[in-house]
Amino acid sequence: MTSSPKRTRSPIIGPDSLLGSTFGNGASHALEHLPQLARRVGDESAVDALAAELARLASSGSIPERDAATLVYNLACFQALAGRLDAARDLLPGAFRLRPDLLEWGLEDSDLAALHDELAALAAQ
């Protein structure tokens, strides 16, 4: 019987790695730019429907918690950039619960600038 090679943590591959954080954030990061797209094409209802469907997906349990948290965080950024701060406030506690490290990120994130003073309290919910 041969022994398996010892696996080491890679800074490139894995959930906390460059690759993991890129794919974990990459697709949903584009959501932050949807308000500008909606204004440009004049169809906010379609963009809102997409955001609602993605929120449903994030809460369905069908994607890993880390990815769901990133998706919810980016949905909160989308809502904040669209001027819907209450909707962003509703989303952020769930994102912070699944990924507490997002609080530190959020405190520096210009997308959430209007909520910076509230983020710690939202994380504590």
Secondary structure, 3 states (H helix, E strand, C coil): CCCCCCCCCCCCCCCCCHHHHHHHHHHHHHHHHHHHHHHHHCCHHHHHHHHHHHHHHHHCCCCCHHHHHHHHHHHHHHHHHCCCHHHHHHHHHHHHHHCCHHHHHHHHCHHHHHHHHHHHHHHCC
